[in-house]
Amino acid sequence: MGHECISISAADEFITATASHSVEGKYMERNINCHILVGTDGAGSTIRKLAGIELRGEKDLQKLVSIHFFSRGLGQYLLNKRPGMLFFVFNTEAIGVLVAHDLEQGEFVLQVPFYPPQQNVDDFSLEICEKLIFKLVGQELSDIDVIEIKPWVMHAEVAEKFVSCDNRIILAGDAAHRFPPAGGFGMNTGIQDAHNLAWKIASVMKGIAPSSIIRTYEMERRPIAIFNTALSVQNFRAAMAVPAALGIDPSFANSVHQVINDGVGSILPSSIQKTILEGIFTIGRAQLAESLLNEKNPLGSSRLAKVRRIFEEGKSLQLQFPAEDLGFRYLEGAVVPDNDSLVGVLEPPTGRRRDYIPSANPGSRLPHIDVRVLSNSSSEVTVSTLDLVCGDKVEFLLIVAPLKESYKLARAAFKVAEEFKVSAKVCVLWPADSLDEFEVRSKKALAPWEKFIDVVEVRKSSNPSSWWSMCQMTEKAAILVRPDEHIAWRVKSGVDKDPVSEMRRVFSAILGAK
């Protein structure tokens, strides 16, 4: 903390990052040598700029001012009367979006439109922001405490590349992609980036894989970022459909602002430009007056009917995207596709909620079911299949059924993993109705290797299907899972060829070994 990266340089042996910092008021610089530099320094990433990586997409979708404040009184009122997380407020005096970060503590962030240069940050002083908040919430708040006031610009852009300088400079999170905050895609996509990247960096640093495996990070994550960018833009525009239906179309406001900036208005003095802009916005907000926006007024009734249709048809802002958050799939990279798995581009985003459908296709997230860990002890634990994946080291998980050929494949996986100097674990998944000799069968079949776990499916009345049928595979199948819980390889009904040769092919393809 307290350091700022001011330059980076690449040599054959390492990357040097020069950071500035202050010690007892004295400016100092420090050189930090590293094998890999990961830029996770946010939407305005210095690392991205120093590496010369450009962004591609839509710029300046909207300028806003973010007002971070506390009010326990407002929090308690909303908890008791109108609990929620997101409040779009439109009235004749002000327009804004109130985000409730913690209703119990009364922590909020208010987002309001911002139109520079006619407006500037000085127009949002502490006192003015307090009054703005009072206008939006409809009452004065005696305990309001404004913490921070900060302008920002909404973009929808993805870096042209996530990896540069011979796989040694990497971008992740907002440094690699910046979205409208509509749907939580920024945080979800950023966390997924780290999840994908961590085991690959560890594989390089531990000598398990060559540095070329880092390229698969970009191959896998950049298409997801591009997809999520388009989806977040669609969702943002869906949110704007409601004010547009009420007669205060944000795109019209932005067009007026552009005319004042670039058109005939630009020759006018700045004070007159500001007066014109505020006058137009006042007229726009007048569309929200109760005298106009009611069922007895033909125009108001029509506008209210439009708003109802937007919500009834699910065309407004969506907050949950399970298919995109959990169902994304890597089509190429550190995966071994098979002939049965679909290949090609992702389906274009629809902007509508789609349910997550578990899939065992290579590149997909390992499907969840509850399993009970079998052991000699009396305390048997129920966990998710996802909990079987090791989270603290580079380890691959092979899931098989307790069949002779599957045990043979598991022995081959152990042997080849040792050749590749990577850890492997085998999960023997027993059907719910057959537990004969589980205590000795796996131990005997897999000896001398001991890194295995016996589990049994926990069937539920709501989902009586077996694990293998849910995965659309037979019990002769096998699934190899990467450390980030994505499926690296599968076989749907047994391996026809020599299992050792097949495992060598698989691990070589995943880890990028020659």
PEJODA-V962075 format. One line per field, one symbol per residue. ss: DSSP state (A for helix, B for strand, O for the rest). phi: phi as a letter, one per 20 degrees, with the letter a starting at -180 (. if undefined). psi: psi as a letter, one per 40 degrees, with the letter a starting at -180 (. if undefined). A space follows every 10 residues. Layout:
# PEJODA-V962075
ss=???
phi=???
psi=???
This chain:
# PEJODA-V962075
ss=OOOBBBBBBB OOOOBBBBBB BBBOOBBBBB BBBBOOBBBO OOOOOAAAAA OOOOBBBBBB BBBBBBBBBB OAAAAAAAAA AOOOOBBBBB OOOOBBBBBB BBOOOOBBBB BBBOOOOOOO AAAAOAAAAA AAAAAAAOOO OOOOBBBBBB BBBBBBBBBO OOBBOOOOBB BOAAAOBBOO OOOOAAAAAA AAAAAAAAAA AAAAAOOOOO AAAAAAAAAA AAAAAAAAAA AAAAAAAAAA AAAAAOOOOA AAAAAAAAAA AAOAAAAOOA AAAAAAAAAA AAAAAAAAOO OOOOOOOAAA AAAAAAAAAA AAOOOOOOOO OAAAAAOOOO OOOOOOOOOO OOOOOOOOOO OOOOOOOOOO OOOOBOOOOB BBBOOOOOOO OBBBAAAAOO OOOOBBBBBB OOOAAAAAAA AAAAAAAAAO OOBBBBBBBB OOOOOOOAAA AAAAAAOOOO OBBBBBBOOB OOBOOOAAAA OOOOOOOBBB BOOOOBBBBB BOOOOOOOAA AAAAAAAAAA AOOO
phi=.ndcfdacbd dfebeddede bdclndfccc edebecddec dnfehffgff emeedcqeel fadbdddebd bfffffgfge dbfadccedc bfdacaddde ebffemdccd dcfccfefdc fffdfgffff ffffffenaf dfdfceebcb fbceccccff bdcbllmddc dbmffeacdf ecomffffff ffgfffegff fgfffemfcf ffffffffge efffffffff fffgffffff fffffencff ffffffffff fdefffeegg ffgfffffff fffffffeff feebfeegff fffffffffg ffemdegddc cffefdefce ebpecdfdfe efcpfffffd ndfcffdgbd fgnefgfebf cdfebfffee decegfffef ddbfbedddc efdgffffff fffgffgffe lcfccddeee ffdbcflffd fffffdgefd ebbeccfdfd ffbfffgfff elcefefbcd dffemefeab cebnefegff ffffffffff emff
psi=ieihheiiih iddihhhhhi ihhfehhiih hhhidhhhhf fadfhddddd efhiihahif dhhihhhhii hddddddddd dghidhhhhh iedihihhhh dhddefhihh hiihgiedii ddefiddddd ddddddeeii hdfhhhdihh iihhigihid iehifffehi iiadddhhii fgefdddddd dddddddddd dddddeedii eedddddddd dddddddddd ddddddddde dddddeeghd dddddddddd deaddeeiid dddddddddd dddddeeeid ddgiddhddd dddddddddd ddefeahieh gdddddeiih dibfigiide hiiaiihiie eihhihhiie iheihhihih ihhhieidhh hhiiddeehh eeihhihhhi igiddddddd ddddddddde fiiiihhhhi idehfhfddd dddddeiehe gihhiiihii ddgeiidddd efiieeiihh hieeeihdii hdfihdahdd dddddddddd efi.
